[in-house]
């Protein structure tokens, strides 16, 4: 017989909310880096990181839904200008 899982506390949900905000921001930052980067190795690393962060954001969204909580909006494609000039060197973006 499976144990019923206790619902998350408000402080746990608040922590997840902050993590969701940070992760959605990182997804957008990496998208910005990918839009300008020319180094094939750096692009591969950034794409792998982007995929991992995007999957984590989806998992967090599912967790909020399972808990009956509102899924935060987070950072969206409207929060970054992919046409802005590159600010950092290709290798710096990987670091």
C-alpha positions as CSV (number, residue, x, y, z in Angstrom):
1,X,0.0,0.0,0.0
2,X,1.4,3.4,-1.0
3,X,1.8,6.1,1.6
4,X,-0.1,9.3,0.9
5,X,2.4,12.1,0.5
6,X,1.9,15.2,2.7
7,X,1.2,18.4,0.8
8,X,4.1,20.9,0.5
9,X,4.3,23.6,3.2
10,X,4.1,27.3,2.3
11,X,7.8,27.7,2.9
12,X,8.6,24.8,0.6
13,X,6.3,26.3,-2.1
14,X,8.0,29.7,-1.7
15,X,11.4,28.1,-2.1
16,X,10.2,26.3,-5.3
17,X,8.7,29.6,-6.5
18,X,12.1,31.3,-6.2
19,X,13.9,28.4,-7.9
20,X,11.3,28.5,-10.7
21,X,12.1,32.2,-11.2
22,X,15.8,31.6,-11.3
23,X,15.6,28.7,-13.7
24,X,13.3,30.5,-16.1
25,X,15.8,33.4,-16.1
26,X,18.6,31.0,-16.8
27,X,16.7,29.5,-19.8
28,X,16.3,33.0,-21.2
29,X,20.0,33.9,-20.6
30,X,21.2,30.7,-22.3
31,X,18.8,31.4,-25.2
32,X,20.5,34.8,-25.5
33,X,23.9,33.3,-25.5
34,X,22.9,30.7,-28.1
35,X,21.6,33.4,-30.4
36,X,25.1,34.9,-30.8
37,X,27.6,32.2,-30.0
38,X,29.8,31.0,-32.9
39,X,31.9,28.4,-31.2
40,X,30.6,24.9,-32.0
41,X,31.8,23.4,-28.8
42,X,30.3,26.2,-26.7
43,X,27.0,25.9,-28.6
44,X,26.9,22.2,-27.8
45,X,27.5,22.8,-24.1
46,X,24.9,25.7,-24.0
47,X,22.3,23.6,-25.8
48,X,22.8,20.7,-23.3
49,X,22.5,23.1,-20.4
50,X,19.4,24.8,-22.0
51,X,17.7,21.4,-22.4
52,X,18.4,20.5,-18.8
53,X,17.2,23.8,-17.4
54,X,14.1,23.7,-19.6
55,X,13.2,20.2,-18.4
56,X,13.7,21.3,-14.8
57,X,11.3,24.2,-15.4
58,X,8.7,21.8,-16.8
59,X,9.1,19.5,-13.8
60,X,8.7,22.4,-11.4
61,X,5.5,23.5,-13.2
62,X,4.2,20.0,-12.9
63,X,4.9,20.0,-9.2
64,X,3.0,23.2,-8.7
65,X,0.1,21.8,-10.6
66,X,0.1,18.6,-8.6
67,X,0.1,20.6,-5.4
68,X,-2.9,22.7,-6.6
69,X,-0.7,25.8,-6.6
70,X,-0.5,28.5,-9.2
71,X,2.4,28.0,-11.7
72,X,4.5,31.2,-11.6
73,X,4.8,33.1,-14.9
74,X,8.6,33.3,-14.6
75,X,10.7,34.8,-17.3
76,X,9.4,34.5,-20.8
77,X,10.7,35.1,-24.3
78,X,9.2,38.6,-23.9
79,X,11.8,39.4,-21.3
80,X,14.9,39.1,-23.6
81,X,15.9,40.8,-26.8
82,X,17.7,38.2,-28.9
83,X,18.6,40.9,-31.4
84,X,20.7,42.8,-28.8
85,X,24.4,42.8,-29.5
86,X,26.6,40.1,-27.9
87,X,28.0,41.3,-24.6
88,X,30.4,38.5,-23.8
89,X,33.0,36.3,-25.6
90,X,31.8,32.9,-26.7
91,X,33.9,31.0,-24.1
92,X,33.0,33.4,-21.3
93,X,29.3,32.5,-21.9
94,X,30.1,28.8,-21.2
95,X,31.9,29.6,-18.0
